[in-house]
Amino acid sequence: MRRAIELAWLGRYTTHPNPRVGCVIAHGERVVGEGWHRRAGEAHAEVLALEQAGEAARGASVYVTLEPHCFTGRTPPCTQALIRAGVARVVCAMLDPNPKVHGRGIEELRAAGIQTEVGVLEEEARALNLGFAKRMRTGLPRLIVKLGASLDGRTALANGASRWITSEAARADVQRLRASASAVLTGIGTIIADDPQLNVRDERIDMAGRALLRVVVDSRLRINASARIFSSGGPVLVATGANDPASIEPLRAVAEVVTLPLDESGRVDLQQLMVELGRRECNDVLVEAGPRLAGRFLALDLCDELVVYFAPRVLGSDARPMFDLPALQKLEDSLQFRVQGAELIGPDLKVTFLRRD
């Protein structure tokens, strides 16, 4: 199963909106087939492993990171492929969170006389598809807020200068973080101030032709059609509260514009934006934005994970903070996270925080 999980991670950048899945087929310790899901619409991990195993799959044990699917979608059901191959046993790390499958794949295999087992290395397998699982459960994507900050929690000088707080190694790691997301989201303030592309520029990252969706939150539609984000390849979605055709029409040649409800402060309702991105089958949304928009996501309790690259430098109390948030009077009202992991990336410290439920 550990090998199946390794295989599944090979699809880190390519499987969206499908889950990442790996499969190993073995007779005892002898492996006869391996496979991992590469792209939506292409063969699933079990089918690829069965193809590699051939006749050796008969009577074998199958180790798969996710319950085999049992309905016809872009591809035929994997349960039927396993039954036809004559496997003796299927061990899956976890049940599929997709309600179309959840438990039914296992039932179908058992009804065909195949021995089944669920829950082997479940936590490790769950980490493969946190966003997919959340979308299946709630209809909303998993939201990750990425920040580069100084040791005193500052993201830019008071004059806005921020290039570069973190190192080249940290920026390369952000490329991998982007590539693993379904979409990257920013605000109009960042577009105006920095004119970023927000694409994946590392040629070593193979996304197998998958285009990364870039999302710009622009409540009053101030974005200019000449912004670099429109000329860097891949789709762009502009989320706005404006509904004036004369303002929207010039952008239609370079982006899709969606008009959403405004919240009580007159800005795009971020909860409704998450619903929209879930409807578009986004599993993981990476936020790369300034303190105002990042703070709104935290204040609305929409942030599932924080990834902070801390540079070993101090910018001072006048520099810009990580988040704009309302002042608190009581410590118990503070937003709380737990440390999920930390690692050195070049000279910088990357810390991942998960929301504390």
Buried (B, 14 or more C-beta within 10 A) or exposed (E): BBBBBBBBBBBBBBBBBBBBBBBBBBBEEEBBBBBBBBBBEBBBBBBBBBBBBEEBBEEBBBBBBBBBBBEEEEBBBBBBBBBEBEBBBBBBBBBBBBEEBEEBBBEBBEEBEBEBEBEBBBEBBBEBBBBBBBBBEEEBBBBBBBBBBBEEBBBBBEEEEBEEBBBEBBBBBBBBBBBBBBBBBBBBBBBEEBEBBBBBEBEEBEBEEBEBBBBBBBBBBEBEEEBEBBEBEBEBBBBBBBEEEEBBEEBEEBBBBBBBEBBEEEBBBBBBBBBBBBEBBBBBBBBBBBBBBBBBBBBBEBBBBBBBBBBEBEBEEEBBBBBBBEEEEEEEEEBEBEEEEEEEBBEBBBBBBBBEE
